Amino acid sequence: MVDKTPVAVQIAFLVYLLASIVIILLAVIKAKMTRKISERTAFAFLGFATFLTVLPVLFIIAYTIIKGGGAISWDFITQFPSQAGKAGGILPAIVGTLYLMLGTLVVALPVGVLAGIYLTEYARNNWLTRLINLAIVNLSGVPSIVFGLFGLSVFALFFHFGLSLLAASLTLAAQALAMVITTSREAILAVPREYREGSLAIGATKWQTVRHIVLPQAFPGIITGAVLAISRAAGETAPILVVGAAFLIPRLPQSPFDQFMALPYHLYTVSAHVPNMPKDTIWGVALMLLIVVLSFDILAAVIRIKTRQRR
């Protein structure tokens, strides 16, 4: 079998491997250095490790832009698909993905934050609370296809939502709950205890303290967790595959009970099941998915920064 791995990918892997070896060597040498040199080496080591962490992400973004940038046009973004996705645009897939992210956020964020508040501020430290915490940790490791089958059984069949945008949003929200709850708890626990004690000392109730003191301080961390959860949900294919995503629907969803198109499922189909699909179109769909997710991440980052400035 002929190796078809792109040369750029091979080069990037070799650079990453060599950099990792250099880091290991620096860590070994560091133990024999003086304190001043050791401190400088530690800073250089941390900076280099950070660069190695960001490098694959930058490479993926740059490679996707190079391969898919030629397919991006106004018609590609605003038109409906035709000829099994070989012609036309991907407007229904873009709109369907945005609807999915919005629906997941609306359901998962309030439920996850409220659960985090209860487990952190109100629940007693007993066997039941520990069991709940263990279940939340294990929930984050459940394969996404299992959530898809759960959504099909519960939301699509039991509640009679059918194969629809609503069923898919609830399924992705169930998958995102574990991360939202975990990050919300950590953000709330990071608020200094003195803030709570000072609020209670001046006569505020427990809920007033949580609402006006704890939550504003924990808001940036909560938003970060929500963004990570929603960004992951936006790229999922397996869960929405069984609860309502369709490959080719040349119209926009008219209600939450309609079937829909989504960028991850559309990308999977055109790249794996449509013969003679132009490569530019495949990479163009991938680039649009990347743009949608990054746009959502940037918006959340701006909200987080503005919140910290007001605080």
C-alpha positions, 0 to 999 in steps of 0.5 A: 500500500502506498503511503499517501500521508502529506509531506507537510504532516510528516515534517510537522510530526518530525519537528514535534518529535524532535522538540519533545526530545529536546524538552526531555534533555533540558529537563534532565540537564536542569537538575545539575544547574545553579538556581539562577540558571535553573530558573531561566531554564524552567521559564524557557522549558515552560514557554517551549512546552506551551509552544508545542501545545499550540503548534498542532492547533496552528498547523491544523488551522493553517492547513485547513485554510490553505486547502479549503480557502479556495472553496469559500465564496458568497454562493458557497455560504448562502446557497442551498446544496444540489447534486448530492452536495457537489454543487450549490452551497451549504447554507442549511448545514451552517444554520443547522449547526448554529441552531444545534449549538444554541439549543445545546447551550440553552439547555446545558448551561442553566442545568449544569450551573444549577447542578454545580451550585447545588453540589458545591454550596448546598449538598452535604458531603455524604455517600450520595453526593460522592456517588453523584460526583463519581457518576458525573466524572464517568459521564464525561467518558461515555462514547458519543454514540451511546448518547446518540442511542440514548437520545433516540430512545428517550427524546425521539421515541419516548417523548415523541419528538421524532428525528428532529432538531429538538431531539438532537439539541437535547441529546448534545446537551446531555453529552455536554452536561458533565463538562459544564457541571465539572467546570462550574463546580471548579469555578465556584470552588475557586472563589475565596471562602472569605467572600462568602463569610463576609457576605453572610456576616453582613446579613445576606442569605445563602442564596443572595451570597451565591447569586450576587457574590459567588456567581459573578466571581465564577462567571469567567470560569463557567463561560470557559467550561460552557464554551468547551462543551458546546465546541465539542458538541458542534463537532459531533457526528455520531449523536446527531446521526441517529436523532435527526441529522440529514445529508441533503435537505435544500431548505432551512428548519422551520420548527424545532421538530424538523429534520436538519443539516449539520456541518459535521455530518455533511462533512462526514458524508461528502468525504466518505460516501459521495463519489467524485466529490471535489476535494476543494468542497470537502475542505471548504466544509471543514473550514466552515465548521472550523470558522463556526466553532472558532467564532463561537469561541472568540465571542465567549472569550470577549464576553469573559474579558468584558466580565473581568474588566467590569468586575 
